[in-house]
Amino acid sequence: MSVAPPEGGRNRIMTYGPKPDGTYIVEFKTADGEALAISVPAGETPVLKYFQERMPYGLFVPDVP
């Protein structure tokens, strides 16, 4: 599982998993605290594993107007 760095008022995308059943959770969170989480079934996770290996601390997205 990824370890979330301090938020610091940024938008972020975090990938958590794999869970014991092989699924992953992808969380999208805005700097304002709004969040959306998606559960990805075990059979659909190869691309998530690829990105999680390369971004173990998640992805921060700047808030650009």
C-alpha positions, 0 to 999 in steps of 0.5 A: 500500500502507498503511504500518503505524503502530507497533503499541503493543500494540493489535489492528489491521486492515490492508489491503495492496494492490492487488498487481500482480494486483489482489488485496488482503490484509486482515490482522487482528492481535491485541495478543498477536501472533495474526494472520489474513490474507485474500486478496481477489480483484480482482473483490471489492475495491470495498469494500476500496478505499473503506475504504482511501482513508478509513483509509490507516493502517489501523484500530486496534480497542481491546481491550475486556473 
